Amino acid sequence: MTKTLRFAFTLGIGILLINSCNTAARYTKKGNKKFAMGEYDFALQNYQSALSKGGNKGYLNYKIGESFRLSNRLTEAVSYYGKAIEENPKLDTALFYYALGLKWEGNYEQAKTRMGEYLEKGRNYEFKNRAQQELNNLALWEEIYKKQTGYKIKNADYLNTPGADYGVVQYDDRSIVFSSSRNMSKLYRATQTGFLDLFKYTFDGFSQNSGQAIPFPKPIYAEDTHEASATFNSEGTMMIFAKSNDGSKKGRKECDLYVTYFRAGTWSEPKLMNLNTKTSWTSTPMLSPDDKTLYFASDRKGGYGGIDLYKATWGDTSWTNVTNLGPKINTIGNEMFPYLARNGKFYFASDGQPGLGGLDIFRTTRDSSTGMLNIENLGQPMNSTFDDFSLYFTNDSLGYFSSNRPNGKGDDDIYDFKYKPLYIVNFFLDGATFYKNDTNEIALDSVRIKIFKGDSLVLDTLSGKGLFTTKLQKDTDYKIVATKDNFFTKEQIFSTKGKTPSRKELKEGVNNIRLSTKLLLEQIILDKDIVIDNIYYDYKQWNIRDDAAKELDKVVKLLIDNPGITIELSSHTDSRGNDEGNMKLSQARAESAVAYIISKGITKERITAKGYGETDPLIKEEKSEEDYQRNRRTEFKVTKIIKIK
């Protein structure tokens, strides 16, 4: 090659390199502009073009990763974060999200290594806290992965499209409502996908799951905004949903909650709710079954992480008392899609609780013995290494959830699920009724047994040969009332709380747990003295002290529980003092006690007062203060029994 040709060739290469660098710079600048505008799909296209033209590999791979992450495609971002830190290991954010992305890919061991590396090298305090939390969570992944559950799932292909479909709620007996980006007539510039709209799917009954999805009309639908995550009151006349900002409300974040009402056959113009704040993102609302509590997600100030869960309660005219659900549920990560089921279980999605990947679905329960809140990962197949969220039960065992796991029809897909517990626990109570003679306990037949759960009567039966049995619910308190003519009514509290065996003690399938109790009834014997303990009076006084009132309340209850008896209440003194004075004092004390009992609603015909002074001592020869105290006593005896029909 001649010098001239070599020079021309070298010059040409140089010009190409300069042009290429200039082109890379232009694409980078354009990408940054789109990135700043939140148009991440356009941004990453420009960054990829800049990368192909020889731009800064570390910076461009990082920005491509960020564009994927911020448009909710973290798994696609992982490899770019990895390439970015290969070029520039000091890219702090890239290192953290690379470690987090490895977890989302299910590469848990590598995620542990990289999270540990970030703890050593990272400079962002918030990321370091999150990295430590992720390491704690990753220590539990294998336990969650192997967890057995009773869920069966299936892609709800009759609802899904190539777009995003999620967030099913029940509308009426034949219809459900969900969010979908299937309408591609106008694209959302950030992701180049359709805007989210609310659709109602009505089952027509022609075949299983057949029906038609129809979008909500105006004024709910708007061309340039997202409408998603609907929740309805129990009558179906009020809808609360999330709506994005179309730019007309300056200074507000991109998503708020709105409310609309169904009146005269149409939905009213949606109104911005008072619980939003101008500087926060607020979404994924869900009403409680009684319509009195609204749960939602928000990134407002004062939370524990990125997005937290909150609740508000209905006042006379508006939603009030907005309260963060606290650090047991909320983490340094993100919590969304709250849902309180009719059985009282609370569900939500989180990427900060110990899970398998992105968002996992969790259930909260309270320990029956301690009252502590427990957070339970639902495990596979409900959860995966991808985003799993928006659980909703349509009855006790069927429902829907959403996921962006592979092999679906589109972006986020809706899944049907059926739940059948792997471990079914039934409680049975075996009871026995007895009475006691002088030496032995003897089975007592035909005792009427009533069992109450709160104010509800759940059993009314007679004990046969002194025995009865019934089925009980778990984690429940009961009151057992046993009655029989000529016997005092017996009450007993019984609970199944804390009696459920551990998972290791249960066999798969049905587990019948038998519990037992014994009810010892006391026979009513006319004119038999029964001492009322702990009835004390001040010296030479007869007014009822607070401690005595508590004991007399027991007599009140005995009379209420045994409406067929009439009693004499008597008061006794010791031998100190003169006979006449002791007689007057004991009579005054007895009358004071009877007056107290009558004041509690007992008719005066059922109780008489009698003072015995020192005429009927228990200890004939008093030798100690203990003897004096035993003789200073209050007693009652049944004087009459009538049968109550």
Secondary structure, 3 states (H helix, E strand, C coil): CCHHHHHHHHHHHHHHHHHHHHHHHHHHHHHHHHHHCCCHHHHHHHHHHHHHCCCCHHHHHHHHHHHHHHCCCHHHHHHHHHHHHHHCCCCHHHHHHHHHHHHHCCCHHHHHHHHHHHHHHCCCHHHHHHHHHHHHHHCCHHHHHCCCCCEEEEECCCCCCCCCEEEEEEEECCEEEEEECCCCCCEECCCCEECCEEEEEEECCCCCCCEEEEECCCCCCCCCCCEEEEEECCCCCEEEEEEECCCCCCCCCCEEEEEEEEECCEECCCEECCCCCCCCCEEEEEECCCCCEEEEEECCCCCCCCEEEEEEEECCCCEEEEEECCCCCCCCCEEEEEEECCCCCEEEEECCCCCCCCCEEEEEEECCCCCCEEEEECCCCCCCCCCEEEEEECCCCEEEEEECCCCCCCCCEEEEEEECCCEEEEEEEEEEEEEECCCCEEECCCCEEEEEECCEEEEEEECECCEEEEEECCCCEEEEEEECCCECCEEEEEECCCCCCCHHHCCCEEEEEEEEEEEEECECCCCCCEEECCCCCCCCCCCCCHHHHHHHHHHHHHHHHCCCEEEEEEEECCCCCCHHHHHHHHHHHHHHHHHHHHHCCCCHHHEEEEEEECCCCCCCCCCCHHHHHHHCCEEEEEEEECCCC
